[in-house]
Amino acid sequence: MGKIIVGSVSDIPSGKMIKVTADSREILVANVNGNYFACDDTCTHAGASLSEGNLEGEIVTCGWHGAKFNCKSGQLEKFPAKIKELKAYKTIIESGNIFVEF
Ligand code: FES
């Protein structure tokens, strides 16, 4: 298991999320009231980039068909069909940098 730098805390204001590529994976990194969470960026429904959707608290809403995921746990919160949860990753903050642990 290793950790990869995905940016600086100043890259993501509170209430915002970005997409980064790390370890050949597309990862969403969100700032929820100063806490940084990371999960897969690709919606498990039809492949939208979740970071292009909406963030409210810990809940990311997919911009294509509205699936709601918790960006802290990766858990599916709301969608009419059964779709997979997202993989969530541990984040570590060191010297103002955000690392994701794989
Ligand atoms: S692609 Fe995300 S809800 Fe359909």
Backbone and ligand atoms as CSV (ligand in chain L), in Angstrom:
chain,resi,resn,atom,element,x,y,z
A,1,MET,N,N,0.848,-1.190,0.000
A,1,MET,CA,C,0.000,0.000,0.000
A,1,MET,C,C,0.887,1.246,0.000
A,2,GLY,N,N,0.515,2.225,-0.832
A,2,GLY,CA,C,1.304,3.445,-0.881
A,2,GLY,C,C,0.413,4.660,-0.912
A,3,LYS,N,N,1.032,5.803,-0.884
A,3,LYS,CA,C,0.237,7.021,-0.962
A,3,LYS,C,C,0.768,7.887,-2.096
A,4,ILE,N,N,-0.167,8.578,-2.731
A,4,ILE,CA,C,0.162,9.399,-3.889
A,4,ILE,C,C,-0.374,10.795,-3.648
A,5,ILE,N,N,0.451,11.799,-3.936
A,5,ILE,CA,C,0.002,13.183,-3.781
A,5,ILE,C,C,-0.997,13.502,-4.889
A,6,VAL,N,N,-2.104,14.123,-4.520
A,6,VAL,CA,C,-3.120,14.466,-5.518
A,6,VAL,C,C,-3.362,15.974,-5.599
A,7,GLY,N,N,-2.647,16.740,-4.804
A,7,GLY,CA,C,-2.799,18.184,-4.881
A,7,GLY,C,C,-2.548,18.839,-3.548
A,8,SER,N,N,-2.813,20.137,-3.551
A,8,SER,CA,C,-2.620,20.932,-2.350
A,8,SER,C,C,-3.996,21.288,-1.792
A,9,VAL,N,N,-4.093,21.469,-0.484
A,9,VAL,CA,C,-5.383,21.836,0.099
A,9,VAL,C,C,-5.913,23.138,-0.515
A,10,SER,N,N,-5.008,23.999,-0.964
A,10,SER,CA,C,-5.460,25.264,-1.548
A,10,SER,C,C,-6.070,25.073,-2.937
A,11,ASP,N,N,-5.923,23.881,-3.527
A,11,ASP,CA,C,-6.508,23.608,-4.849
A,11,ASP,C,C,-8.017,23.405,-4.771
A,12,ILE,N,N,-8.519,23.049,-3.580
A,12,ILE,CA,C,-9.934,22.676,-3.475
A,12,ILE,C,C,-10.600,23.470,-2.351
A,13,PRO,N,N,-11.323,24.534,-2.708
A,13,PRO,CA,C,-12.036,25.290,-1.675
A,13,PRO,C,C,-13.131,24.427,-1.034
A,14,SER,N,N,-13.570,24.816,0.146
A,14,SER,CA,C,-14.624,24.083,0.840
A,14,SER,C,C,-15.880,24.013,-0.032
A,15,GLY,N,N,-16.476,22.817,-0.095
A,15,GLY,CA,C,-17.696,22.631,-0.889
A,15,GLY,C,C,-17.434,22.321,-2.348
A,16,LYS,N,N,-16.143,22.164,-2.711
A,16,LYS,CA,C,-15.795,21.881,-4.107
A,16,LYS,C,C,-15.149,20.508,-4.231
A,17,MET,N,N,-15.086,20.028,-5.445
A,17,MET,CA,C,-14.429,18.742,-5.708
A,17,MET,C,C,-13.699,18.836,-7.038
A,18,ILE,N,N,-12.648,18.036,-7.154
A,18,ILE,CA,C,-11.877,18.011,-8.397
A,18,ILE,C,C,-11.628,16.557,-8.789
A,19,LYS,N,N,-11.258,16.393,-10.046
A,19,LYS,CA,C,-10.864,15.056,-10.517
A,19,LYS,C,C,-9.360,15.038,-10.676
A,20,VAL,N,N,-8.735,13.973,-10.199
A,20,VAL,CA,C,-7.301,13.809,-10.390
A,20,VAL,C,C,-7.057,12.399,-10.918
A,21,THR,N,N,-5.934,12.245,-11.583
A,21,THR,CA,C,-5.548,10.907,-12.014
A,21,THR,C,C,-4.368,10.475,-11.157
A,22,ALA,N,N,-4.538,9.350,-10.491
A,22,ALA,CA,C,-3.476,8.849,-9.625
A,22,ALA,C,C,-3.452,7.334,-9.738
A,23,ASP,N,N,-2.278,6.787,-9.902
A,23,ASP,CA,C,-2.128,5.340,-10.018
A,23,ASP,C,C,-3.013,4.808,-11.164
A,24,SER,N,N,-3.094,5.555,-12.244
A,24,SER,CA,C,-3.908,5.211,-13.428
A,24,SER,C,C,-5.405,5.150,-13.147
A,25,ARG,N,N,-5.827,5.738,-12.042
A,25,ARG,CA,C,-7.255,5.753,-11.727
A,25,ARG,C,C,-7.746,7.198,-11.693
A,26,GLU,N,N,-9.005,7.392,-12.058
A,26,GLU,CA,C,-9.601,8.721,-11.953
A,26,GLU,C,C,-10.300,8.812,-10.614
A,27,ILE,N,N,-9.831,9.762,-9.813
A,27,ILE,CA,C,-10.273,9.884,-8.426
A,27,ILE,C,C,-10.911,11.252,-8.221
A,28,LEU,N,N,-11.997,11.255,-7.495
A,28,LEU,CA,C,-12.648,12.508,-7.094
A,28,LEU,C,C,-12.120,12.852,-5.700
A,29,VAL,N,N,-11.689,14.095,-5.532
A,29,VAL,CA,C,-11.261,14.551,-4.209
A,29,VAL,C,C,-12.146,15.735,-3.835
A,30,ALA,N,N,-12.797,15.645,-2.689
A,30,ALA,CA,C,-13.758,16.671,-2.270
A,30,ALA,C,C,-13.327,17.288,-0.947
A,31,ASN,N,N,-13.638,18.570,-0.821
A,31,ASN,CA,C,-13.424,19.282,0.439
A,31,ASN,C,C,-14.788,19.521,1.072
A,32,VAL,N,N,-15.050,18.833,2.174
A,32,VAL,CA,C,-16.324,18.995,2.887
A,32,VAL,C,C,-16.001,19.643,4.230
A,33,ASN,N,N,-16.215,20.950,4.297
A,33,ASN,CA,C,-15.941,21.714,5.532
A,33,ASN,C,C,-14.533,21.488,6.072
A,34,GLY,N,N,-13.557,21.469,5.174
A,34,GLY,CA,C,-12.170,21.327,5.600
A,34,GLY,C,C,-11.712,19.889,5.767
A,35,ASN,N,N,-12.611,18.933,5.536
A,35,ASN,CA,C,-12.219,17.518,5.538
A,35,ASN,C,C,-12.149,17.050,4.087
A,36,TYR,N,N,-11.098,16.330,3.761
A,36,TYR,CA,C,-10.883,15.920,2.375
A,36,TYR,C,C,-11.208,14.439,2.227
A,37,PHE,N,N,-12.081,14.148,1.255
A,37,PHE,CA,C,-12.482,12.768,1.003
A,37,PHE,C,C,-12.169,12.417,-0.442
A,38,ALA,N,N,-11.903,11.151,-0.684
A,38,ALA,CA,C,-11.575,10.702,-2.038
A,38,ALA,C,C,-12.320,9.408,-2.347
A,39,CYS,N,N,-12.814,9.331,-3.575
A,39,CYS,CA,C,-13.473,8.109,-4.040
A,39,CYS,C,C,-13.327,8.063,-5.559
A,40,ASP,N,N,-13.746,6.964,-6.154
A,40,ASP,CA,C,-13.682,6.863,-7.613
A,40,ASP,C,C,-14.500,7.991,-8.241
A,41,ASP,N,N,-13.999,8.502,-9.364
A,41,ASP,CA,C,-14.702,9.603,-10.039
A,41,ASP,C,C,-15.745,9.094,-11.037
A,42,THR,N,N,-15.638,7.836,-11.422
A,42,THR,CA,C,-16.500,7.316,-12.491
A,42,THR,C,C,-17.787,6.743,-11.915
A,43,CYS,N,N,-18.917,7.293,-12.340
A,43,CYS,CA,C,-20.216,6.816,-11.858
A,43,CYS,C,C,-20.411,5.361,-12.276
A,44,THR,N,N,-20.881,4.547,-11.342
A,44,THR,CA,C,-21.049,3.117,-11.625
A,44,THR,C,C,-22.303,2.842,-12.442
A,45,HIS,N,N,-23.089,3.871,-12.722
A,45,HIS,CA,C,-24.280,3.669,-13.566
A,45,HIS,C,C,-23.883,3.625,-15.035
A,46,ALA,N,N,-23.408,4.719,-15.570
A,46,ALA,CA,C,-23.091,4.755,-16.999
A,46,ALA,C,C,-21.795,5.504,-17.292
A,47,GLY,N,N,-20.971,5.711,-16.266
A,47,GLY,CA,C,-19.622,6.198,-16.509
A,47,GLY,C,C,-19.389,7.690,-16.515
A,48,ALA,N,N,-20.345,8.478,-16.054
A,48,ALA,CA,C,-20.125,9.921,-15.994
A,48,ALA,C,C,-18.989,10.248,-15.023
A,49,SER,N,N,-18.392,11.413,-15.233
A,49,SER,CA,C,-17.397,11.910,-14.279
A,49,SER,C,C,-18.161,12.606,-13.148
A,50,LEU,N,N,-18.097,12.011,-11.968
A,50,LEU,CA,C,-18.899,12.533,-10.854
A,50,LEU,C,C,-18.461,13.923,-10.419
A,51,SER,N,N,-17.188,14.256,-10.625
A,51,SER,CA,C,-16.708,15.575,-10.208
A,51,SER,C,C,-17.329,16.686,-11.053
A,52,GLU,N,N,-17.992,16.328,-12.154
A,52,GLU,CA,C,-18.701,17.327,-12.961
A,52,GLU,C,C,-20.146,17.482,-12.491
A,53,GLY,N,N,-20.508,16.718,-11.461
A,53,GLY,CA,C,-21.846,16.809,-10.902
A,53,GLY,C,C,-21.891,17.836,-9.778
A,54,ASN,N,N,-22.657,17.530,-8.762
A,54,ASN,CA,C,-22.928,18.479,-7.686
A,54,ASN,C,C,-22.487,17.917,-6.338
A,55,LEU,N,N,-21.963,18.779,-5.482
A,55,LEU,CA,C,-21.562,18.342,-4.144
A,55,LEU,C,C,-22.359,19.113,-3.103
A,56,GLU,N,N,-23.042,18.367,-2.238
A,56,GLU,CA,C,-23.768,18.997,-1.117
A,56,GLU,C,C,-23.414,18.225,0.128
A,57,GLY,N,N,-22.671,18.852,1.041
A,57,GLY,CA,C,-22.172,18.102,2.185
A,57,GLY,C,C,-21.295,16.973,1.665
A,58,GLU,N,N,-21.536,15.750,2.150
A,58,GLU,CA,C,-20.747,14.596,1.684
A,58,GLU,C,C,-21.375,13.925,0.464
A,59,ILE,N,N,-22.489,14.461,-0.017
A,59,ILE,CA,C,-23.241,13.782,-1.076
A,59,ILE,C,C,-22.908,14.359,-2.452
A,60,VAL,N,N,-22.460,13.469,-3.328
A,60,VAL,CA,C,-22.166,13.834,-4.704
A,60,VAL,C,C,-23.329,13.358,-5.565
A,61,THR,N,N,-23.868,14.257,-6.362
A,61,THR,CA,C,-24.951,13.885,-7.270
A,61,THR,C,C,-24.412,13.848,-8.689
A,62,CYS,N,N,-24.603,12.731,-9.347
A,62,CYS,CA,C,-24.126,12.566,-10.720
A,62,CYS,C,C,-24.879,13.510,-11.646
A,63,GLY,N,N,-24.140,14.187,-12.509
A,63,GLY,CA,C,-24.737,15.159,-13.406
A,63,GLY,C,C,-25.546,14.534,-14.534
A,64,TRP,N,N,-25.400,13.233,-14.779
A,64,TRP,CA,C,-26.122,12.616,-15.906
A,64,TRP,C,C,-27.528,12.166,-15.525
A,65,HIS,N,N,-27.652,11.300,-14.538
A,65,HIS,CA,C,-28.982,10.757,-14.205
A,65,HIS,C,C,-29.301,10.841,-12.725
A,66,GLY,N,N,-28.484,11.569,-11.978
A,66,GLY,CA,C,-28.846,11.908,-10.607
A,66,GLY,C,C,-28.537,10.915,-9.503
A,67,ALA,N,N,-27.733,9.900,-9.774
A,67,ALA,CA,C,-27.360,8.991,-8.682
A,67,ALA,C,C,-26.644,9.785,-7.590
A,68,LYS,N,N,-26.921,9.423,-6.335
A,68,LYS,CA,C,-26.292,10.118,-5.213
A,68,LYS,C,C,-25.385,9.150,-4.465
A,69,PHE,N,N,-24.148,9.574,-4.271
A,69,PHE,CA,C,-23.154,8.776,-3.557
A,69,PHE,C,C,-22.592,9.592,-2.402
A,70,ASN,N,N,-22.197,8.896,-1.358
A,70,ASN,CA,C,-21.476,9.542,-0.266
A,70,ASN,C,C,-19.985,9.507,-0.623
A,71,CYS,N,N,-19.347,10.678,-0.734
A,71,CYS,CA,C,-17.950,10.708,-1.175
A,71,CYS,C,C,-16.989,10.274,-0.077
A,72,LYS,N,N,-17.486,10.187,1.158
A,72,LYS,CA,C,-16.620,9.735,2.259
A,72,LYS,C,C,-16.545,8.202,2.285
A,73,SER,N,N,-17.691,7.571,2.101
A,73,SER,CA,C,-17.751,6.101,2.203
A,73,SER,C,C,-17.829,5.417,0.840
A,74,GLY,N,N,-18.229,6.164,-0.196
A,74,GLY,CA,C,-18.455,5.566,-1.513
A,74,GLY,C,C,-19.828,4.924,-1.639
A,75,GLN,N,N,-20.579,4.953,-0.554
A,75,GLN,CA,C,-21.879,4.295,-0.514
A,75,GLN,C,C,-22.894,4.965,-1.443
A,76,LEU,N,N,-23.701,4.143,-2.097
A,76,LEU,CA,C,-24.804,4.661,-2.904
A,76,LEU,C,C,-25.903,5.111,-1.965
A,77,GLU,N,N,-26.313,6.368,-2.084
A,77,GLU,CA,C,-27.337,6.911,-1.181
A,77,GLU,C,C,-28.717,6.869,-1.814
A,78,LYS,N,N,-28.785,7.131,-3.116
A,78,LYS,CA,C,-30.102,7.176,-3.738
A,78,LYS,C,C,-29.994,6.963,-5.242
A,79,PHE,N,N,-30.742,5.999,-5.733
A,79,PHE,CA,C,-30.879,5.776,-7.169
A,79,PHE,C,C,-31.938,4.703,-7.336
A,80,PRO,N,N,-32.795,4.815,-8.324
A,80,PRO,CA,C,-33.882,3.836,-8.441
A,80,PRO,C,C,-33.394,2.424,-8.782
A,81,ALA,N,N,-32.252,2.308,-9.434
A,81,ALA,CA,C,-31.754,0.982,-9.805
A,81,ALA,C,C,-30.615,0.582,-8.876
A,82,LYS,N,N,-30.351,-0.714,-8.823
A,82,LYS,CA,C,-29.242,-1.208,-7.996
A,82,LYS,C,C,-27.957,-1.050,-8.803
A,83,ILE,N,N,-27.078,-0.187,-8.355
A,83,ILE,CA,C,-25.778,-0.025,-9.006
A,83,ILE,C,C,-24.706,-0.120,-7.935
A,84,LYS,N,N,-23.493,-0.357,-8.387
A,84,LYS,CA,C,-22.385,-0.576,-7.434
A,84,LYS,C,C,-22.040,0.685,-6.664
A,85,GLU,N,N,-21.484,0.474,-5.486
A,85,GLU,CA,C,-20.956,1.591,-4.719
A,85,GLU,C,C,-19.614,2.006,-5.320
A,86,LEU,N,N,-19.107,3.138,-4.870
A,86,LEU,CA,C,-17.796,3.600,-5.330
A,86,LEU,C,C,-16.738,3.112,-4.362
A,87,LYS,N,N,-15.539,2.965,-4.844
A,87,LYS,CA,C,-14.435,2.684,-3.924
A,87,LYS,C,C,-14.018,4.006,-3.293
A,88,ALA,N,N,-13.923,4.014,-1.990
A,88,ALA,CA,C,-13.466,5.210,-1.273
A,88,ALA,C,C,-12.015,4.999,-0.852
A,89,TYR,N,N,-11.281,6.067,-0.767
A,89,TYR,CA,C,-9.852,6.005,-0.430
A,89,TYR,C,C,-9.580,6.867,0.787
A,90,LYS,N,N,-8.611,6.432,1.553
A,90,LYS,CA,C,-8.198,7.215,2.715
A,90,LYS,C,C,-7.369,8.407,2.243
A,91,THR,N,N,-7.624,9.564,2.818
A,91,THR,CA,C,-6.807,10.735,2.485
A,91,THR,C,C,-5.943,11.108,3.693
A,92,ILE,N,N,-4.792,11.657,3.394
A,92,ILE,CA,C,-3.854,12.099,4.433
A,92,ILE,C,C,-3.405,13.507,4.060
A,93,ILE,N,N,-3.415,14.393,5.025
A,93,ILE,CA,C,-2.926,15.760,4.786
A,93,ILE,C,C,-1.572,15.906,5.471
A,94,GLU,N,N,-0.585,16.317,4.689
A,94,GLU,CA,C,0.763,16.531,5.239
A,94,GLU,C,C,1.331,17.801,4.627
A,95,SER,N,N,1.708,18.735,5.467
A,95,SER,CA,C,2.315,19.991,5.008
A,95,SER,C,C,1.485,20.667,3.925
A,96,GLY,N,N,0.186,20.657,4.080
A,96,GLY,CA,C,-0.686,21.346,3.127
A,96,GLY,C,C,-0.934,20.584,1.843
A,97,ASN,N,N,-0.424,19.369,1.769
A,97,ASN,CA,C,-0.656,18.548,0.577
A,97,ASN,C,C,-1.642,17.424,0.890
A,98,ILE,N,N,-2.395,17.033,-0.139
A,98,ILE,CA,C,-3.370,15.956,0.022
A,98,ILE,C,C,-2.796,14.688,-0.626
A,99,PHE,N,N,-2.793,13.628,0.134
A,99,PHE,CA,C,-2.357,12.331,-0.371
A,99,PHE,C,C,-3.538,11.365,-0.322
A,100,VAL,N,N,-3.585,10.474,-1.294
A,100,VAL,CA,C,-4.574,9.414,-1.282
A,100,VAL,C,C,-3.824,8.106,-1.096
A,101,GLU,N,N,-4.354,7.274,-0.219
A,101,GLU,CA,C,-3.688,6.001,0.072
A,101,GLU,C,C,-4.337,4.886,-0.749
A,102,PHE,N,N,-3.532,4.112,-1.403
A,102,PHE,CA,C,-4.035,2.982,-2.207
A,102,PHE,C,C,-3.700,1.668,-1.549
L,1,FES,S1,S,-24.107,7.974,-15.256
L,1,FES,FE1,FE,-24.320,8.605,-13.196
L,1,FES,S2,S,-26.407,8.344,-12.760
L,1,FES,FE2,FE,-26.227,7.656,-14.804
